[in-house]
Amino acid sequence: MALLDKVKANLILTHSEDDALIEGFIDAAISYAEGYQQLGTNFYSSHEMSKATEQGVIMLGTHFYESRDGSTGGFFNNDVRASDQVWKTVHLLLRMGKEWRV
């Protein structure tokens, strides 16, 4: 299943009218993951994501979509703490998904 389909499933979204918008959010989430994991631009265009990183990208793409109107926590909870929890969880997943080398 493609990332677009996974993000839409997470959003419980069945129409395709926002697909281009969501794909932009997915691209931004992947770029964020690459930067956070210090992997370099376009790393995931030629490398497979771990399941943890993929879930972080799905959550972040979902968050970007739900918060596109400038709200802090998305559709279900407009609360700063909700947004903060999303970022904490995404960062945890991205740390878990990085292959650390010494």
Residue, then its C-alpha position, 0 to 999 in steps of 0.5 A: m500500500a502506498l503512503l498516500d493510501k496509508v495517510k488517507a486510511n489514517l484520516i478516514l478519507t475516501h475521496s480523492e479530491d485532496d490527493a495532491l495536497i496530501e502528497g505534498f504533506i507526505d513529501a514534507a513529512i519525508s523531508y522532515a524525517e530525512g533531516y531529523q534522522q540526518l540522512g540527507t535530502n532524498f535519502y528515502s527515494s532510494h532507501e526503504m523506510s523502517k516501519a517506525t519511520e513510515q508510521g512517523v511519516i504517516m502521522l506527520g502527514t496526517h497532522f499537516y492535513e488536519s492542521r492545514d487551517g492553522s489549528t494547533g491539534g487538528f480536526f478532533n482536538n484544537d489544543v496545543r497539548a494535542s499538537d505537542q503530543v503528535w510531535k513527541t510521538v513522531h520524534l520517538l518513531l523517527r528515533m526508533g526508525k533511524e539506523w544509528r552508527v558510531 
